Amino acid sequence: MATIEIEGGEIVNTRGTVVTYKQKCSACGHTYPYNKTTIVPAYGVRHCRAFTCPECGHYQEVSMTYNK
């Protein structure tokens, strides 16, 4: 079974390689209240939009990897 690993976020739903996620700060744990959706390629890493946490000011990027 394939899995999708995420850094800088929290997966809400997956449908194949389509992923719905929320941005989550790795420094303070703040989770954004709204969802984002992207497609994760079967090979390689998907780098999503970087963000700055409104709670602590930590700057980070969301990245996802599809593992077969």
VEXDREN-2710 file (C-alpha; in Angstrom, 1 decimal):
% VEXDREN-2710
k/r/px/py/pz
1/MET/0.0/0.0/0.0
2/ALA/1.3/3.5/-0.9
3/THR/1.7/6.2/1.7
4/ILE/2.3/9.9/1.6
5/GLU/4.7/11.5/4.0
6/ILE/4.3/15.2/4.8
7/GLU/6.6/17.8/6.5
8/GLY/5.2/21.1/7.6
9/GLY/1.6/20.0/7.4
10/GLU/-1.2/17.6/8.5
11/ILE/-3.0/15.4/5.9
12/VAL/-6.7/15.7/6.0
13/ASN/-7.6/13.4/3.1
14/THR/-6.0/11.5/0.3
15/ARG/-7.4/10.2/-3.0
16/GLY/-4.6/8.5/-4.9
17/THR/-2.0/11.2/-5.4
18/VAL/-4.4/14.0/-4.6
19/VAL/-3.8/15.3/-1.1
20/THR/-5.9/17.7/1.0
21/TYR/-3.8/19.1/3.9
22/LYS/-3.5/21.8/6.5
23/GLN/-0.3/23.8/7.0
24/LYS/1.1/23.1/10.5
25/CYS/4.0/24.8/12.2
26/SER/6.8/22.4/13.2
27/ALA/8.1/24.9/15.8
28/CYS/4.9/25.6/17.9
29/GLY/2.3/23.2/16.5
30/HIS/-0.1/25.9/15.2
31/THR/-2.4/24.4/12.5
32/TYR/-4.1/26.7/9.9
33/PRO/-7.9/26.4/10.0
34/TYR/-8.3/26.0/6.2
35/ASN/-7.5/23.1/3.8
36/LYS/-5.3/23.2/0.7
37/THR/-5.2/20.6/-2.0
38/THR/-2.3/19.5/-4.3
39/ILE/-1.2/16.6/-6.4
40/VAL/1.9/14.6/-5.2
41/PRO/3.9/13.1/-8.1
42/ALA/4.5/9.3/-7.9
43/TYR/8.2/10.0/-8.0
44/GLY/10.1/12.7/-6.2
45/VAL/9.0/15.3/-3.7
46/ARG/6.3/18.0/-4.0
47/HIS/7.3/21.3/-2.5
48/CYS/4.3/23.4/-1.7
49/ARG/4.0/27.0/-0.8
50/ALA/6.1/28.2/2.1
51/PHE/4.5/30.0/4.9
52/THR/5.3/32.0/8.1
53/CYS/3.5/30.9/11.2
54/PRO/1.3/33.7/12.6
55/GLU/1.8/32.5/16.2
56/CYS/5.6/32.3/16.4
57/GLY/7.0/33.7/13.2
58/HIS/8.7/30.4/12.1
59/TYR/9.2/30.3/8.3
60/GLN/8.9/26.8/6.7
61/GLU/7.8/25.0/3.6
62/VAL/5.4/22.1/3.2
63/SER/6.8/19.1/1.4
64/MET/5.3/15.7/0.5
65/THR/6.7/12.4/-0.7
66/TYR/4.8/9.6/-2.3
67/ASN/6.1/6.2/-1.1
68/LYS/5.0/3.0/-2.9
END
